[in-house]
Amino acid sequence: MRSFHLFFFLITISIFGCDTRNASEPVSMEAWVPVYTSNTAAFKSINITPARPTVNAGKIFTVGNIIYQVEQDSGIHIINYANPSAPQKIGFIRSFLCKEVTVKNGLIYTNNFSDLVVIDASNSSNIREIARTANVFPELALQYPPKADPFQTVYFECPDPQKGIIIRWEKKNINDPKCWR
């Protein structure tokens, strides 16, 4: 029995005791890499565009026959559901990093990047931003790559605010990613 334990111990050491990789060699792995822009004005503008397909649906808010549906990180769909069996998308309000929506008295309250914006939607042919309060949601400026599973660990290149704002994440092979969540 003693020889069995000694044999098992030697096998374990031979398998796990040797690391043939040089400690100074970087480990290359697939990880998320941020794509930056320094053109913040383009991403901090609110505008109405034609209706588009829903890809990453978020919260909804209804007013009369209109549904305002968040498209995560992109903006707000405007949907007429006067005929519930055949709702019609009638437009899209582009708002970068949009996460929330609420409507009161014809005004849409949402976020644009880390700012709180108020949008006048009382005239559907003239939807426009009427107020903005900067940096109300600073946590939204801290962006992270997507996670398909809440228990999954994702590795990524650490964001660098000096490079601008992150507009999306791409998967690439990088050496020794220093950030994970």
N, C-alpha and C positions, 0 to 999 in steps of 0.2 A: 504494500500500500504506500509505503514511504517512497519507493521509486516512482510510483505513479505521480505523486505530488511534485517530486523533483522534476520529472519529465514535463508535467503541465506548466510548472514555473519557468523552465527553460524555454519552452515553446512560446509562452506569453511574452517573455523578455525579447525573444528573437523577433516576434511579430511587432510588438509595440515599442520596444526599446530603441529601435533604430529609426532615425529620421534622416533620410538620404538627402533631403533638401537643405541647401545652404541657408542659414537663417537670414542672410542678407539678400537672398533672392526674393523678388516680389511675387506674390501670388496673384495670378491673373484670373479674374472671374467675371461672369456676366453681372452687371449692376446697372442701376439707373443713373443717368447723367443729366443734369439740368441744362436746358437751352434757355439762354438769356436774351433780353432785349434791353437797350438803354432808352428806347423810344417809349417812355411811359405815357406820353400824351395820347398816343394812338390807343393804348389799352385803358386809359382812364376816360375815354369818351363813350357816351351813351348814344346809341342811334337805333333807329328802327330799320329792319331789313325784311325782305320777303320771308314768308313762312318756310320752315325747313323741318326735316325729319327729327324726331326725338331719338337721341342716342343714349343719354345718361340722365334719365328723368329724376326730378327731385320733388320738392314740396309743391303743393298747389294751393291756390286761393281763388274762391269764386265770388263774383259780383254779378248779380242778375244772371244773364245768359252768357257771361264771359268767364272763362277759366284762365288764370295766369299760372303757368306751370314752369318751375325752375328747370332749366337745362344746366346741370351741375357744371360750374366753372365757366359757363359761356353766356348765359342770359336767361330770358324769360319768353316762353311761347305764349302767344295770345290766341285763345281758342274760343270760337263761338259754338256754344252747344244748345242753341235754341231748339234744334232737333237732336235730342240726346242719342238717337240711333245713328246719326250721321254728323258728328261734330266737324267743324271746319276750322282749320288753322288759318288765321288771318294775318299773322305777322310774327316777328321775333324782335325782341328788344335785346340788343347786344350789350352785355355788361360783364366784363372780364372778372373771373373768379366768383361769380354770383352763386350764393348759397341759400339765400332766404328771400321771401317775398311776403308782403302784406299790403293790403289796399284799404284806403279809407278816404271817402269824399272825392273820389276820382284821382287820388294820388297814390302812386306805387312807391313803397318804401322797400329798398333792397340794398345790397352791398355791391360796390364796384371796387375790386381789389380790396383794400382795407378801409375804404371810405363808405360812409352812409350816404346814399343818394335818394333824392325825392324826384319822381318822374310824374309829370302831368299827363294823365291818360284820359282826361275828360273828353278830348277830341281825338278819335282814333286815327285821323289823317294827319294829326300834328302832335305826336307824342314826343315830349322833350324833357330834358333834365331842367329842373327849376331850382334845386338846392343841393349842396354837397357839404358834408362835414368830414374833414380829413382825419384819417387814422383812428376811427372809432373802433375798428376791429383789427388791432395790430397783429393778433395771432394768425390772421389770414395772410399776412405778408410772409409768414414762416410756412413755406410750402414743402410738402413731402411727396415722394413718389407714391403711386397707387399701390394698394394691397388688395389682392383678391380674397385673402383669408385673414381674419383678424389675428389668428395665431401664427401666421407666417412671418418670418423675419425677412425683410428686404434690405439689401445693401445698396448704398448709393454714394455718389460723390457729394461731399458736404457742400451745401450752398454757400456762395460767396456774394454777399450783397454789393460788394464793390463792382461786380460785373453787370449789375442791372437787376431787373426783375425776371423771375422764372416764368416763362410762358408755356412750357411743357417739359415732359421728361422723356428721355429715350433710353432704350436698353443698349449697352455697349460692353465690350470686354475692357475692363480697366484693371490696373494693378493696385492691390491692397486698398480697397475702399475703406475709408475711415469712419463712415457714418452708417448706421443701421437703425431700424425700428421694427 
